[in-house]
Amino acid sequence: MKSKIAIGGCALLGLALCGWGQQPPAEQTATPSEKSRGPGAGHDIGSGAGDVGKGAAKGTGELAKGTAKGAGDLVTLHPIDAGAAIGKGAVVAGKDATVGTAKGAGKITRGIGKGLRKIL
């Protein structure tokens, strides 16, 4: 009697382990239009706001770097180099802020368009 229970238990355990190792059924594949949609409206808007912030932060860092180099040049009595360093820092800061703002504004606009398209 015990041997029948042991054999039955081993057989049941073997079947359970075989079923556990199988792969789950295949999911339905997405249609081509679902694959090419890309990120949603909220993602685009959030990503755009992040780009604006990154551009401003990078520009501020470049401005600070140029100002610090200019101050160092003034202390070491190099006024021409100081002016050039401050000017370069300001130009690079303006470029970084402009690029970040433009990229961010584009993404925000795209996200708003997606949101409006979904509503209308």
C-alpha positions in Angstrom: 0.0 0.0 0.0 2.8 2.4 0.9 4.6 1.6 -2.3 1.5 2.5 -4.4 1.3 5.8 -2.6 5.0 6.5 -3.1 4.8 5.6 -6.8 1.7 7.7 -7.3 3.3 10.7 -5.4 6.5 10.4 -7.5 4.4 10.3 -10.7 2.4 13.3 -9.7 5.6 15.2 -8.7 7.2 14.3 -12.1 4.1 15.6 -14.0 4.1 18.8 -12.0 7.8 19.4 -12.7 7.3 18.7 -16.4 4.5 21.2 -16.6 6.4 23.8 -14.7 9.3 23.8 -17.2 7.1 24.5 -20.2 6.9 27.9 -21.7 3.7 30.0 -21.3 1.4 30.3 -24.3 2.5 32.9 -26.9 1.0 36.3 -26.6 -0.7 38.0 -29.5 1.7 40.2 -31.4 1.0 43.9 -31.6 -0.2 45.4 -34.8 2.3 47.5 -36.8 0.5 50.8 -35.8 0.8 49.9 -32.1 4.6 49.3 -32.5 5.3 52.6 -34.3 3.4 54.9 -32.0 6.3 55.5 -29.7 6.0 57.0 -26.2 2.8 58.5 -25.0 1.9 62.2 -24.6 2.8 62.3 -20.9 6.2 60.8 -21.6 6.9 63.3 -24.3 5.9 66.3 -22.2 7.9 65.1 -19.2 10.9 64.3 -21.3 10.7 67.8 -22.9 10.5 69.5 -19.5 13.6 67.5 -18.5 15.5 68.6 -21.7 14.7 72.2 -20.9 16.0 71.8 -17.3 19.1 69.9 -18.5 19.9 72.7 -21.0 19.5 75.4 -18.4 21.7 73.5 -15.9 24.4 72.8 -18.5 24.3 76.5 -19.6 24.6 77.6 -16.0 27.6 75.3 -15.4 29.4 76.6 -18.5 28.7 80.2 -17.4 30.1 79.5 -14.0 33.2 77.8 -15.5 33.9 80.7 -17.8 33.4 83.2 -14.9 35.8 81.2 -12.6 38.4 81.0 -15.3 38.0 84.7 -16.0 38.4 85.6 -12.3 41.5 83.4 -12.1 43.0 85.2 -15.2 42.2 88.6 -13.6 44.0 87.6 -10.4 47.1 86.5 -12.3 47.0 89.9 -14.2 45.8 88.6 -17.6 42.9 90.9 -18.3 42.6 90.0 -22.0 42.4 86.3 -21.3 39.9 87.0 -18.5 37.6 88.8 -20.9 37.8 86.1 -23.4 37.1 83.3 -20.9 34.0 85.2 -19.5 32.8 85.8 -23.1 33.3 82.2 -24.1 31.5 81.0 -21.0 28.6 83.3 -21.8 28.4 82.2 -25.4 28.5 78.5 -24.6 26.0 79.0 -21.8 23.6 80.7 -24.2 24.1 77.9 -26.8 23.4 75.1 -24.3 20.3 76.8 -22.9 19.0 77.5 -26.4 19.5 73.9 -27.6 17.9 72.5 -24.4 15.0 74.8 -24.7 14.4 74.1 -28.3 14.6 70.3 -27.9 12.3 70.5 -24.9 9.8 72.7 -26.6 9.7 70.4 -29.5 9.0 67.3 -27.3 6.4 69.2 -25.3 4.6 70.4 -28.5 4.6 66.8 -29.8 3.2 65.5 -26.5 0.4 68.2 -26.5 -0.4 67.2 -30.1 -0.7 63.6 -29.1 -2.9 64.4 -26.2 -5.2 66.6 -28.3 -5.4 63.9 -31.0 -6.5 61.4 -28.4 -9.2 63.8 -27.0 -10.6 64.8 -30.4 
